[in-house]
Amino acid sequence: MITVTINGNRVELQQPMTIRELLETTHVPPNYLAVEINADVVPRENHVVQMVNDGDCVEVVTLVGGG
């Protein structure tokens, strides 16, 4: 089991996983969002390969249009 921080909340996960798997596990739609791990923005094309590991700090920001 690993512990990560997602948007300021500590979360326990069964194992390390990719960003894409994390979004699916937490039921966050992968569209219109930005993800950063440990203060580094992860490009969308890397969501399927970038791993979330024990102790990581993940920020998921939903993009909202407006005027």
N, C-alpha and C positions, 0 to 999 in steps of 0.2 A: 504494500500500500504506500502511496506517496501523498504528500501534502503540498498543495499549491495555493496561491492567493489569486482569486479571480475578482476583479473590480473591488478590491479591498476586503473580500470575504475569504476566509480560509476554507478550503474544500479538500476532502480526502478522495483520491481516485484509486482504483484497483491497481493501476499500473501506468507507466509512462505511455503517452499517446500523442498522435499528431494533433495539430490545431483543428483540423477538419473533424477528427474523431471527437475532440473535446466539444466542439460546437454541436455536433450531433447528439452527444451524451447529455448535454445541458439544454437541448432543444432550442438552441439559438439559430435562427435562419442565417445561412452564410452570406446572404446578399446584403449590400449596402452597409457594410461595416468595415472597421479597421481593427486589426489586432496587433498588440505590441507585447513582447515578452522581455522582461527585465529592461524596460525603457527603450527597446529597439523595435521599430515598426517592422512587421513581417509582411512582405508583399503577398498578395492574394495567391499568386501562382505557387508560393512556397507552403501554403497551408496544408497541402497533402504530404509534405515531407518534413516540415519543421516539428520537432518533438517538444512536448511539454514535459519537463522533468521535475523531480522532487525539489521543492524549494523555490520554483519559478514564480515570478509575479506576472500575471497575465492581465492585461487591460483590454476589454472588448468595448469598442465605441460604435454605436449605431449612428449612421449618417442620416440626417433628416434634411430634406430640402425646405426652402422657405424664401421669403422675400422681404 
